[in-house]
Amino acid sequence: MLLFVSEYYGVVDISDADLQHAANTATHAAVSSGEFLQKRLSSITSKGVSAAAGFFAGFKMG
């Protein structure tokens, strides 16, 4: 918001190419973060299911 206001009042000058580059960079960062989070949660979930199954099997045997 501040960026657009400062451009309106002539404080800074931003080209369309620069805005497109900034948007592409932000999109790439969001996608990378989402992929990392998805992999991390998938790892935690599979470990949690395995631990729960192991606990249940041990509980039934013991």
N, CA, C and O atoms as a MOPAC input file, in Angstrom:
PM7 MOZYME 1SCF
protein

 N      0.82900 1    -1.18500 1     0.00000 1
 C      0.00000 1     0.00000 1     0.00000 1
 C      0.87100 1     1.24500 1     0.00000 1
 O      0.64700 1     2.17000 1    -0.78100 1
 N      1.84900 1     1.26400 1     0.86600 1
 C      2.74700 1     2.41100 1     0.95500 1
 C      3.47800 1     2.63000 1    -0.36300 1
 O      3.73500 1     3.76700 1    -0.75900 1
 N      3.80700 1     1.54300 1    -1.03200 1
 C      4.49900 1     1.62800 1    -2.31900 1
 C      3.65100 1     2.36000 1    -3.34500 1
 O      4.15900 1     3.22600 1    -4.05700 1
 N      2.37500 1     2.03000 1    -3.43400 1
 C      1.50300 1     2.65900 1    -4.41800 1
 C      1.22900 1     4.12400 1    -4.08300 1
 O      1.12700 1     4.96400 1    -4.97700 1
 N      1.11100 1     4.42000 1    -2.80200 1
 C      0.90400 1     5.81200 1    -2.37900 1
 C      2.13500 1     6.64600 1    -2.70500 1
 O      2.01800 1     7.76200 1    -3.21200 1
 N      3.32600 1     6.09900 1    -2.41200 1
 C      4.54600 1     6.86100 1    -2.70400 1
 C      4.75500 1     7.01900 1    -4.20700 1
 O      5.32600 1     8.02000 1    -4.64000 1
 N      4.31000 1     6.06700 1    -5.00700 1
 C      4.41100 1     6.21700 1    -6.45900 1
 C      3.42400 1     7.28300 1    -6.94300 1
 O      3.74400 1     8.07000 1    -7.83300 1
 N      2.24400 1     7.30500 1    -6.36500 1
 C      1.22700 1     8.28700 1    -6.75000 1
 C      1.72500 1     9.71100 1    -6.51200 1
 O      1.51000 1    10.59800 1    -7.33900 1
 N      2.39200 1     9.92200 1    -5.37500 1
 C      2.88100 1    11.25900 1    -5.03900 1
 C      4.25100 1    11.55200 1    -5.63600 1
 O      4.81500 1    12.61500 1    -5.37900 1
 N      4.79300 1    10.64200 1    -6.41800 1
 C      6.04400 1    10.88700 1    -7.11100 1
 C      7.29200 1    10.68500 1    -6.27500 1
 O      8.36800 1    11.13700 1    -6.66500 1
 N      7.18100 1    10.02600 1    -5.15000 1
 C      8.33900 1     9.77900 1    -4.29600 1
 C      9.23800 1     8.73100 1    -4.93800 1
 O     10.46100 1     8.87000 1    -4.92200 1
 N      8.64100 1     7.68300 1    -5.50200 1
 C      9.39300 1     6.64000 1    -6.18800 1
 C      8.77500 1     6.40300 1    -7.56300 1
 O      7.62200 1     6.75500 1    -7.81000 1
 N      9.56900 1     5.79700 1    -8.45900 1
 C      9.08200 1     5.46600 1    -9.79600 1
 C      9.28400 1     3.97300 1   -10.02200 1
 O     10.40800 1     3.47500 1    -9.95800 1
 N      8.19800 1     3.26600 1   -10.28600 1
 C      8.26100 1     1.81600 1   -10.45700 1
 C      7.70300 1     1.46700 1   -11.82800 1
 O      6.59900 1     1.87500 1   -12.18700 1
 N      8.47800 1     0.70900 1   -12.58200 1
 C      8.02100 1     0.30700 1   -13.91400 1
 C      7.13900 1    -0.92900 1   -13.81700 1
 O      7.13800 1    -1.63100 1   -12.80600 1
 N      6.39300 1    -1.18000 1   -14.87800 1
 C      5.54300 1    -2.36800 1   -14.91900 1
 C      6.37200 1    -3.64400 1   -14.85300 1
 O      5.96000 1    -4.62800 1   -14.24000 1
 N      7.54300 1    -3.62400 1   -15.48800 1
 C      8.42200 1    -4.79700 1   -15.46700 1
 C      8.89800 1    -5.08900 1   -14.05000 1
 O      8.98300 1    -6.24800 1   -13.64500 1
 N      9.20600 1    -4.03900 1   -13.30100 1
 C      9.62800 1    -4.23000 1   -11.91000 1
 C      8.50000 1    -4.80100 1   -11.05300 1
 O      8.73300 1    -5.66500 1   -10.20700 1
 N      7.28200 1    -4.31700 1   -11.27400 1
 C      6.13700 1    -4.85000 1   -10.53100 1
 C      5.89300 1    -6.31500 1   -10.88300 1
 O      5.59300 1    -7.12600 1   -10.00700 1
 N      6.02300 1    -6.65300 1   -12.16900 1
 C      5.83400 1    -8.03400 1   -12.60200 1
 C      6.89800 1    -8.93800 1   -11.98400 1
 O      6.60500 1   -10.04800 1   -11.54000 1
 N      8.13600 1    -8.44700 1   -11.96300 1
 C      9.23000 1    -9.23000 1   -11.36400 1
 C      8.97800 1    -9.44500 1    -9.86300 1
 O      9.18400 1   -10.54600 1    -9.35200 1
 N      8.54500 1    -8.41700 1    -9.17400 1
 C      8.26300 1    -8.53000 1    -7.74500 1
 C      7.11700 1    -9.51500 1    -7.49900 1
 O      7.17700 1   -10.31100 1    -6.56200 1
 N      6.08600 1    -9.46700 1    -8.32600 1
 C      4.95700 1   -10.39100 1    -8.17800 1
 C      5.39700 1   -11.82600 1    -8.44500 1
 O      4.99200 1   -12.73900 1    -7.72500 1
 N      6.21600 1   -12.03500 1    -9.46300 1
 C      6.71500 1   -13.38000 1    -9.76900 1
 C      7.58100 1   -13.92100 1    -8.64000 1
 O      7.48600 1   -15.09700 1    -8.28900 1
 N      8.41700 1   -13.07200 1    -8.07800 1
 C      9.28100 1   -13.47600 1    -6.97400 1
 C      8.44200 1   -13.85000 1    -5.74600 1
 O      8.71200 1   -14.85800 1    -5.09200 1
 N      7.44200 1   -13.05000 1    -5.44200 1
 C      6.57600 1   -13.33700 1    -4.29800 1
 C      5.79300 1   -14.63400 1    -4.51700 1
 O      5.62000 1   -15.42200 1    -3.58800 1
 N      5.32700 1   -14.84800 1    -5.73600 1
 C      4.59800 1   -16.07800 1    -6.04700 1
 C      5.49400 1   -17.29500 1    -5.89700 1
 O      5.08800 1   -18.31100 1    -5.33400 1
 N      6.71400 1   -17.18600 1    -6.40500 1
 C      7.66600 1   -18.30000 1    -6.29300 1
 C      7.97800 1   -18.60200 1    -4.82700 1
 O      8.05100 1   -19.76700 1    -4.43600 1
 N      8.16100 1   -17.56500 1    -4.02300 1
 C      8.44600 1   -17.76300 1    -2.60300 1
 C      7.26100 1   -18.43100 1    -1.89900 1
 O      7.45800 1   -19.29800 1    -1.04700 1
 N      6.04800 1   -18.03900 1    -2.24600 1
 C      4.86300 1   -18.63500 1    -1.63000 1
 C      4.72200 1   -20.10800 1    -2.02000 1
 O      4.37800 1   -20.94600 1    -1.18700 1
 N      4.98700 1   -20.41400 1    -3.28100 1
 C      4.89600 1   -21.80300 1    -3.74300 1
 C      5.94900 1   -22.66100 1    -3.05200 1
 O      5.65500 1   -23.76900 1    -2.60300 1
 N      7.16900 1   -22.15200 1    -2.96600 1
 C      8.24700 1   -22.89600 1    -2.30200 1
 C      7.92500 1   -23.14100 1    -0.83100 1
 O      8.15800 1   -24.23200 1    -0.31100 1
 N      7.39800 1   -22.13800 1    -0.17700 1
 C      7.03100 1   -22.26900 1     1.23500 1
 C      5.91500 1   -23.29500 1     1.40300 1
 O      5.94300 1   -24.10700 1     2.32800 1
 N      4.93600 1   -23.25400 1     0.50800 1
 C      3.83000 1   -24.21300 1     0.56800 1
 C      4.29600 1   -25.63800 1     0.35500 1
 O      3.83600 1   -26.55500 1     1.03500 1
 N      5.21400 1   -25.82900 1    -0.59600 1
 C      5.74100 1   -27.16900 1    -0.84900 1
 C      6.51800 1   -27.68900 1     0.35700 1
 O      6.39300 1   -28.85700 1     0.72600 1
 N      7.32600 1   -26.81100 1     0.97200 1
 C      8.08000 1   -27.20000 1     2.15800 1
 C      7.13700 1   -27.60100 1     3.28200 1
 O      7.33900 1   -28.62400 1     3.93600 1
 N      6.10400 1   -26.78900 1     3.50500 1
 C      5.15500 1   -27.06600 1     4.57200 1
 C      4.41100 1   -28.37500 1     4.31900 1
 O      4.18400 1   -29.15500 1     5.24400 1
 N      4.03400 1   -28.61100 1     3.07200 1
 C      3.32700 1   -29.84200 1     2.72800 1
 C      4.20500 1   -31.06800 1     2.98000 1
 O      3.73200 1   -32.06900 1     3.51700 1
 N      5.47600 1   -30.99400 1     2.59700 1
 C      6.39700 1   -32.11000 1     2.82300 1
 C      6.59500 1   -32.33900 1     4.31600 1
 O      6.62400 1   -33.47900 1     4.78100 1
 N      6.72800 1   -31.26000 1     5.05300 1
 C      6.95600 1   -31.35400 1     6.49400 1
 C      5.74900 1   -31.98000 1     7.20400 1
 O      5.90400 1   -32.87100 1     8.03900 1
 N      4.55900 1   -31.50900 1     6.86400 1
 C      3.35900 1   -32.05100 1     7.49000 1
 C      3.12700 1   -33.50200 1     7.09100 1
 O      2.64200 1   -34.29700 1     7.89700 1
 N      3.46500 1   -33.84900 1     5.86900 1
 C      3.32400 1   -35.22900 1     5.41700 1
 C      4.24900 1   -36.13300 1     6.22000 1
 O      3.86700 1   -37.24000 1     6.59900 1
 N      5.45000 1   -35.66800 1     6.47500 1
 C      6.41700 1   -36.44200 1     7.25600 1
 C      5.93300 1   -36.62700 1     8.69200 1
 O      6.02500 1   -37.71900 1     9.25300 1
 N      5.42400 1   -35.56500 1     9.27200 1
 C      4.94400 1   -35.63000 1    10.65900 1
 C      3.73500 1   -36.55800 1    10.74900 1
 O      3.63400 1   -37.35200 1    11.68500 1
 N      2.82800 1   -36.46800 1     9.79700 1
 C      1.61800 1   -37.28200 1     9.81700 1
 C      1.94500 1   -38.76200 1     9.69100 1
 O      1.38100 1   -39.58600 1    10.41100 1
 N      2.85400 1   -39.10900 1     8.77900 1
 C      3.19000 1   -40.52100 1     8.60400 1
 C      3.89200 1   -41.07200 1     9.84100 1
 O      3.68000 1   -42.22600 1    10.21300 1
 N      4.72500 1   -40.25500 1    10.47900 1
 C      5.38400 1   -40.70400 1    11.70800 1
 C      4.37200 1   -40.86200 1    12.83200 1
 O      4.47200 1   -41.79000 1    13.63400 1
 N      3.40600 1   -39.96800 1    12.89300 1
 C      2.38000 1   -40.03100 1    13.93300 1
 C      1.50000 1   -41.26000 1    13.78800 1
 O      1.14800 1   -41.89100 1    14.78400 1
 N      1.14500 1   -41.60300 1    12.57000 1
 C      0.32100 1   -42.78700 1    12.32900 1
 C      1.10000 1   -44.03700 1    12.69000 1
 O      0.55700 1   -44.96300 1    13.29300 1
 N      2.37200 1   -44.06500 1    12.32200 1
 C      3.21400 1   -45.21100 1    12.62600 1
 C      3.36700 1   -45.37500 1    14.14600 1
 O      3.29500 1   -46.48700 1    14.67000 1
 N      3.57600 1   -44.27400 1    14.83000 1
 C      3.72100 1   -44.32800 1    16.28500 1
 C      2.42700 1   -44.78000 1    16.95100 1
 O      2.45000 1   -45.57200 1    17.89400 1
 N      1.30200 1   -44.27600 1    16.45900 1
 C      0.01600 1   -44.66500 1    17.03700 1
 C     -0.24800 1   -46.14800 1    16.80900 1
 O     -0.72700 1   -46.84100 1    17.70600 1
 N      0.06200 1   -46.63400 1    15.61400 1
 C     -0.14500 1   -48.06300 1    15.32300 1
 C      0.76200 1   -48.92000 1    16.19300 1
 O      0.33500 1   -49.96200 1    16.69000 1
 N      2.00700 1   -48.49600 1    16.38400 1
 C      2.94800 1   -49.22500 1    17.23600 1
 C      2.49400 1   -49.25100 1    18.68500 1
 O      2.59900 1   -50.27600 1    19.36000 1
 N      1.98500 1   -48.10700 1    19.16600 1
 C      1.49600 1   -48.04600 1    20.53900 1
 C      0.29800 1   -48.96000 1    20.71300 1
 O      0.21600 1   -49.69000 1    21.70200 1
 N     -0.62900 1   -48.93300 1    19.77000 1
 C     -1.83200 1   -49.75800 1    19.85600 1
 C     -1.46000 1   -51.25200 1    19.84000 1
 O     -2.00100 1   -52.04100 1    20.61400 1
 N     -0.53000 1   -51.62700 1    18.94700 1
 C     -0.11400 1   -53.03300 1    18.86400 1
 C      0.57100 1   -53.45700 1    20.17300 1
 O      0.32200 1   -54.54800 1    20.68600 1
 N      1.42300 1   -52.59400 1    20.69700 1
 C      2.09900 1   -52.90400 1    21.97500 1
 C      1.11900 1   -52.97300 1    23.12300 1
 O      1.26900 1   -53.80900 1    24.01500 1
 N      0.13200 1   -52.12100 1    23.11900 1
 C     -0.88200 1   -52.10600 1    24.16700 1
 C     -1.70500 1   -53.39000 1    24.14700 1
 O     -2.01300 1   -53.94500 1    25.20200 1
 N     -2.06100 1   -53.86200 1    22.96100 1
 C     -2.84600 1   -55.08000 1    22.82600 1
 C     -2.03600 1   -56.31900 1    23.22000 1
 O     -2.57700 1   -57.25800 1    23.80400 1
 N     -0.75400 1   -56.31800 1    22.90300 1
 C      0.09400 1   -57.45600 1    23.22600 1
 C      0.46300 1   -57.48700 1    24.70600 1
 O      0.62700 1   -58.55900 1    25.28900 1
 N      0.59100 1   -56.31700 1    25.30400 1
 C      1.04600 1   -56.23000 1    26.69300 1
 C     -0.07400 1   -56.25500 1    27.61900 1
 O      0.12600 1   -56.19000 1    28.83200 1

